[in-house]
């Protein structure tokens, strides 16, 4: 029997969210936010946390700095029962990464110090630990500068060991979306970009051409489209579902929460339509409270939401 349902490699960091900011941010002025929050952040950590809160056995290998931010993140993940027994000590002087999200009325600005995220290297990974899972998920590809060139080799080894794999590259701060992506996708079973990332990674100028290009490279392509819901192309079969209507607080981590919901269904052996429903529900549910993990901490509220919207799918863990 596998030790974990899902193993992940990547980052945990601190999310600082400021609300109620004006759209214009003139220099040399003290601008006031209406509210703020300090939360567990990092796409990998949010996905791991929410997968565990949904009832999956989750193991995460991440670099850990020696600071109070790392202690907070570790406590949050351990509260969700994510296994962190293979954390890697970050080099001396490297601090935990921090993302500052400036939440305006209609959009968000994000600023990130990658910190320990970029320190993780292939030689730091316990491959036997990763191979003890059924599935492997990787996120924040372009932030993991110490690992990115070895990702194809890592995925190939895990595929050879019998794991299924999924990838969400997330954004590339350079805007280039270059590097080893073509080689990497050879070993990916489920590719999970958003619409903008899909077009950038495919090199296509239209969304439909991007869908066609990516679905020719990966068996299952899942593209998140925000308020327009999500699209899956599963071995040539196209499935679209609208977004779930909720009253949102913010969209921080909504895409990572979608990934957790979709992968939860996948690990249960559900058909693709059901996985997509669960992804849309998890992404929407995430937005009902601050940040990417707060909503998933309340097991009673989470159970009520999913059972109310998908009683045929969801069971309380």
LINBEL-V149128 format. One record per pair of residues at least 24 apart in sequence whose ideal C-beta (glycine too) atoms are under 10 Angstrom apart, sorted by the first residue. I is the first residue (numbers start at 0). GAP is how many residues later the second one is. Records with the same first field share a line. If there is no record, write none. Layout:
I->GAP / GAP
This chain:
0->131 / 133
1->55 / 129 / 130 / 131 / 132 / 133 / 160 / 161
2->54 / 56 / 80 / 125 / 126 / 128 / 129 / 130 / 131
3->52 / 53 / 54 / 55 / 56 / 78 / 79 / 125 / 126 / 127 / 128 / 129 / 130 / 131 / 132
4->46 / 47 / 49 / 50 / 51 / 52 / 53 / 54 / 128 / 129 / 130 / 258 / 259 / 261 / 262 / 263
5->41 / 42 / 45 / 46 / 50 / 51 / 52 / 53 / 54 / 76 / 127 / 128 / 129 / 130 / 131 / 157 / 158 / 160 / 254 / 257 / 258 / 260 / 261
6->41 / 50 / 51 / 52 / 53 / 54 / 76 / 79 / 118 / 119 / 122 / 123 / 124 / 125 / 126 / 127 / 128 / 129 / 130 / 131 / 151 / 156
7->35 / 36 / 37 / 39 / 40 / 43 / 50 / 51 / 52 / 53 / 54 / 74 / 122 / 125 / 127 / 128 / 129 / 130 / 131 / 158
8->35 / 50 / 51 / 52 / 53 / 77 / 79 / 111 / 113 / 115 / 116 / 117 / 121 / 127 / 128 / 129 / 130 / 131 / 135 / 138 / 142 / 145 / 149
9->32 / 33 / 34 / 35 / 37 / 38 / 50 / 51 / 52 / 53 / 107 / 110 / 127 / 128 / 129 / 130 / 131 / 133 / 134 / 137 / 160
10->30 / 31 / 32 / 33 / 34 / 49 / 51 / 52 / 62 / 85 / 86 / 103 / 104 / 105 / 106 / 107 / 108 / 109 / 128 / 129 / 132 / 133
11->28 / 29 / 30 / 31 / 32 / 33 / 34 / 36 / 37 / 48 / 50 / 51 / 52 / 57 / 58 / 60 / 61 / 62 / 64 / 65 / 70 / 72 / 75 / 84 / 85 / 104 / 105
12->27 / 28 / 29 / 30 / 31 / 32 / 49 / 52 / 56 / 57 / 60 / 82 / 83 / 84 / 85 / 86 / 99 / 100 / 101 / 102 / 103 / 104 / 127 / 130
13->24 / 25 / 26 / 27 / 28 / 31 / 53 / 54 / 55 / 56 / 58 / 59 / 62 / 81 / 82 / 83 / 84 / 85 / 86 / 99 / 101
14->24 / 25 / 26 / 27 / 30 / 31 / 58 / 82 / 83 / 84 / 85 / 86 / 95 / 97 / 237 / 238 / 275 / 276 / 277 / 278
15->25 / 82 / 83 / 84 / 85 / 86 / 95 / 275
16->24 / 82 / 83 / 84 / 85 / 86 / 91 / 93 / 232 / 233 / 235 / 236 / 273 / 274 / 275
17->82 / 83 / 84 / 85 / 86 / 90 / 91
18->82 / 83 / 84 / 85 / 86 / 230 / 231 / 271
19->83 / 84 / 85
20->81 / 82 / 83 / 84 / 87 / 88
21->80 / 82 / 83
22->81 / 82 / 83 / 84 / 86
23->80
24->77 / 79 / 84
30->71
32->69 / 70
33->69
34->68 / 214 / 255
35->64 / 67 / 254
36->64 / 66 / 212 / 213 / 215 / 252 / 253 / 254 / 257
37->31 / 34 / 60 / 252 / 253
38->33 / 34 / 37 / 60 / 62 / 213 / 214 / 250 / 251 / 252 / 253 / 254 / 255
39->32 / 33 / 34 / 35 / 36 / 37 / 39 / 40 / 213 / 251 / 252 / 253 / 254 / 257
40->28 / 32 / 35 / 55 / 56 / 57 / 58 / 59 / 60 / 71 / 211 / 212 / 215 / 250 / 251 / 252
41->31 / 54 / 55 / 56 / 57 / 70 / 72 / 74 / 75 / 97 / 98 / 101 / 128 / 211 / 214 / 250
42->56 / 74 / 94 / 95 / 96 / 97 / 98 / 100 / 125 / 126 / 127 / 128 / 210 / 212 / 213 / 216 / 249
43->73 / 93 / 94 / 95 / 96 / 99 / 100 / 124 / 126 / 212
44->28 / 29 / 31 / 32 / 35 / 37 / 94 / 95 / 208 / 211 / 247 / 248
45->93 / 206 / 207 / 208 / 209 / 210 / 211 / 213 / 214 / 240 / 245 / 246 / 247 / 250
46->90 / 91 / 92 / 93 / 119 / 121 / 145 / 206 / 208 / 209 / 210 / 211 / 212 / 213 / 214 / 216 / 245 / 246
47->29 / 32 / 34 / 35 / 36 / 89 / 91 / 208 / 212 / 245
48->24 / 27 / 28 / 30 / 31 / 32 / 33 / 204 / 207 / 208 / 211 / 243 / 244 / 247 / 248
49->30 / 203 / 206 / 207 / 208 / 209 / 210 / 211 / 213 / 214 / 232 / 235 / 236 / 242 / 243 / 245 / 246 / 247 / 252
50->29 / 31 / 84 / 86 / 205 / 206 / 208 / 209 / 210 / 212 / 213 / 216 / 231 / 245
51->25 / 26 / 27 / 28 / 29 / 30 / 31 / 208 / 244 / 265
52->26 / 27 / 28 / 29 / 204 / 207 / 211 / 229 / 240 / 242 / 243 / 244 / 245 / 246 / 249 / 264
53->26 / 203 / 206 / 207 / 209 / 210 / 211 / 213 / 214 / 224 / 228 / 242 / 248 / 252 / 260 / 262 / 263
54->26 / 209 / 212 / 213 / 244 / 259 / 260 / 261 / 262
55->25 / 26 / 78 / 79 / 204 / 207 / 208 / 211 / 212 / 261
56->24 / 25 / 26 / 76 / 77 / 210
57->24 / 25 / 26 / 75 / 79 / 202
58->24 / 25 / 26 / 27 / 67 / 70 / 71 / 73 / 74 / 77
59->24 / 25 / 26 / 27 / 77
60->24 / 25 / 26 / 27 / 59 / 63 / 64 / 65 / 68 / 69
61->24 / 25 / 26 / 28 / 54 / 55 / 57 / 58 / 62
62->24 / 25 / 26 / 27 / 28 / 31 / 33 / 34 / 52 / 53 / 54 / 55 / 56 / 57 / 58 / 61 / 81 / 83
63->24 / 25 / 26 / 32 / 52 / 55
64->24 / 25 / 26 / 27 / 28 / 29 / 30 / 31 / 32 / 50 / 51 / 54
65->24 / 26 / 27 / 28 / 29 / 30 / 50
66->27 / 28 / 29 / 48 / 49
67->27 / 28
68->26 / 27 / 28 / 29 / 46 / 47
69->25 / 26 / 27 / 45 / 46
70->25
71->24
72->24
75->217 / 221
76->216
78->218
79->213 / 216 / 217
80->236
82->46
84->41 / 44
85->38 / 39 / 40 / 42 / 43 / 44
86->37
87->28 / 31 / 32 / 33 / 35 / 36 / 37 / 38
88->27 / 30 / 35
89->25 / 26 / 27 / 28 / 29 / 30
90->25 / 28
93->24 / 25
96->43 / 46
98->153
100->149 / 150 / 151 / 152 / 190
102->146 / 147 / 148 / 149 / 187
106->144
107->142 / 143 / 144
109->61 / 63 / 142
110->62
111->28 / 31 / 59 / 61
113->26 / 28 / 29 / 30 / 31 / 59
114->28
115->30
116->26 / 27 / 28 / 29 / 30
117->25 / 26 / 27 / 28 / 29 / 30
118->25 / 26 / 27 / 28
119->24 / 25 / 26 / 27
120->24 / 25 / 26 / 28 / 29
121->24 / 25 / 27 / 28 / 29 / 31 / 32 / 35
122->24 / 27
124->25 / 29 / 32
126->27 / 30 / 31 / 34
127->33
129->24 / 27 / 28 / 31 / 33
130->26 / 27 / 29 / 30 / 31 / 32
131->29 / 31
132->25 / 28 / 30 / 31
133->28 / 29 / 30 / 132 / 133
134->28 / 29 / 30 / 31 / 54 / 55 / 128 / 131 / 132
135->25 / 27 / 28 / 29 / 30 / 31 / 51 / 52 / 53
136->26 / 27 / 28 / 29 / 30 / 31 / 53 / 55 / 122 / 123 / 126
137->27 / 28 / 29 / 30 / 31 / 46 / 50
138->27 / 28 / 29 / 30 / 31 / 53 / 116 / 117 / 120
139->28 / 29 / 30 / 31 / 116
140->26 / 27 / 28 / 29 / 30 / 31 / 36 / 38 / 39 / 40 / 43 / 60
141->27 / 28 / 29 / 30 / 31 / 32 / 33 / 34 / 35 / 36 / 37 / 39 / 55
142->26 / 27 / 28 / 29 / 30
144->34
147->31 / 32 / 33 / 36
148->30 / 31 / 34
149->30
150->28 / 29 / 30 / 32 / 33 / 36 / 37
151->28 / 29 / 30 / 31 / 32 / 33 / 34 / 35 / 36
152->27 / 30 / 31 / 34
153->30 / 33
154->28 / 29 / 30 / 31 / 32 / 33 / 34
155->27 / 28 / 30 / 31
156->30
157->29
158->27 / 28 / 29 / 30
159->27
162->26
163->24 / 25 / 26 / 55 / 56 / 99 / 102 / 103
164->24 / 25 / 26 / 53
165->24 / 25 / 26 / 52 / 54 / 56 / 93 / 96 / 97 / 100
166->24 / 25 / 26 / 51 / 92
167->24 / 25 / 26 / 29 / 54 / 56 / 87 / 88 / 90 / 91
168->24 / 25 / 28 / 29 / 31 / 32
169->24 / 27 / 85 / 86
170->25 / 26 / 29
171->25 / 28 / 29
174->25
175->24
176->24 / 25 / 26
180->36
181->35
184->29 / 32 / 33 / 36
185->31 / 32
186->31
187->29 / 30 / 31 / 32 / 33
188->29 / 30 / 31 / 77
189->28 / 29 / 30 / 31 / 32 / 42 / 44 / 69 / 72 / 73 / 76 / 85
190->24 / 26 / 27 / 28 / 29 / 30 / 31 / 32 / 42
191->26 / 28 / 29 / 30 / 31 / 32 / 38 / 40 / 63 / 64 / 66 / 67 / 70 / 71 / 87
192->28 / 29 / 30 / 31 / 62
193->28 / 29 / 30 / 31 / 32 / 36 / 60 / 61 / 64
194->28 / 29 / 30 / 31 / 33 / 35 / 36
195->27 / 28 / 29 / 30
196->26 / 27 / 58
197->24 / 25 / 26 / 27 / 33
198->24
206->24
210->27
219->42 / 46 / 52 / 55
221->36 / 37 / 40 / 41 / 44 / 50 / 53 / 54 / 57
223->30 / 31 / 32 / 34 / 35 / 38 / 55 / 56 / 59
225->25 / 28 / 29 / 57
226->24
228->47 / 50 / 51 / 54 / 55
229->25 / 28 / 32 / 46 / 47 / 49 / 50 / 53
230->45
231->30 / 40 / 41 / 43 / 44 / 47
232->39
233->37 / 38 / 39 / 41 / 42
234->37
236->35 / 36
238->32 / 33 / 34 / 36 / 37
239->36
240->32 / 35 / 36 / 38 / 39
241->38
242->37 / 38 / 40 / 41 / 44
243->33 / 35 / 36 / 37 / 38 / 39 / 40 / 41 / 43 / 61 / 65 / 66
244->39
245->35 / 37 / 38 / 39 / 40 / 41 / 42 / 49 / 59 / 63
246->40 / 41
247->36 / 38 / 39 / 40 / 41
248->37 / 38 / 39 / 40 / 41 / 42 / 45 / 46
249->36 / 37 / 38 / 39 / 40 / 41 / 42 / 44
250->32 / 33 / 35 / 36 / 41
251->34 / 35 / 38 / 39 / 40 / 41 / 42
252->30 / 33 / 34 / 37 / 38 / 39 / 40 / 41 / 42 / 43
253->28 / 29 / 30 / 31 / 32 / 33 / 37 / 38
254->24 / 28 / 31 / 37
255->26 / 27 / 30 / 36 / 37
256->24 / 25 / 26 / 27 / 28 / 29 / 30 / 35 / 36 / 38 / 39
257->24 / 25 / 26 / 27 / 28
258->24
259->26 / 32 / 33 / 36
260->24 / 25 / 45 / 49 / 52 / 53
263->49 / 50 / 53
264->45 / 48 / 49
267->45 / 47
269->43
273->36 / 38 / 39
274->38
276->32 / 33 / 35 / 36 / 37
277->28 / 31 / 32 / 35 / 36
279->29 / 30
280->24 / 25 / 27 / 28 / 29 / 32 / 33
281->24 / 32
283->25
284->24
